């Protein structure tokens, strides 16, 4: 446990920083909002610290199979940071926010075509939204979605080039998939492949389904509110990050299923020869 403690403390601090990023970047955050952010950041830091300090698995998947969680963390951090910069001081922007907003506008405009996820997000705005609000949301959504796609591309490169998750040691399914019960019934490979297909399908549909669900719910609960910048930032981050995370999880589970199949094929000939030998 003590050998894991420095790494766990560092991860806990980074997780607290991630949660607090929008509140640190945005100006004029109220004291009540600051207290809530501090409470959530402390909870996230404690959960991360206990998870990585313990030798036994908890809730975090692929804990001992880097850089899976590092890629996901970096993706979410940069989404929150850049989207927060876009929403910081729109009336009197700084040089950094102007540069990030300009890049976001280029990306958002390029990705804002009919039936695209960015177009569906922009359509969630009420008819009373100003042109500045539409431009900011388009910029933030385009940038967030591009970062999520880049994180997925980085993971695929690591999977291919570094032969993930092989890192000179055996892959422990119990530690890296703590919520997966191999004794629940049925073949492990079939269940892993089924879960992989489900995650990939859900990751593909989620960017399109979420805006449609919000549009349907707006008739009963009102249109999307832009009064709280932190709520908008976290909503955009969740919309862009969750599909990429599901894609990565599905691809990783398919990789684990392939590894188990390869090990079975290696062991099958030896087992068969032993059965054919006379007693």
Secondary structure, 3 states (H helix, E strand, C coil): CHHHHHHHHHHHHHHHHHHHHHHHHCCCCCHHHHHHHHHHHHHHHHHHHHHHHCCCCCCCCCCCCCCHHHHHHHHHHHHHHHHHHHCCCCCCCCHHHHHHHHHHHHHHHHHCCCCCHHHHHHCCCCCCCCHHHHHHHHHHHHHHHHHHHHHHHHHHHHHHHCCCCCCCCCCCHHHHCCCCCCCCCCCHHHHHHHHHHHHHHHHHHHHHHHHHHHHHHHHHHCCCCCCCHHHHHHHHHHHHHHHHHHHHHHHHHHHHHHHHHHHHHHHHHHHHHHHHCCC
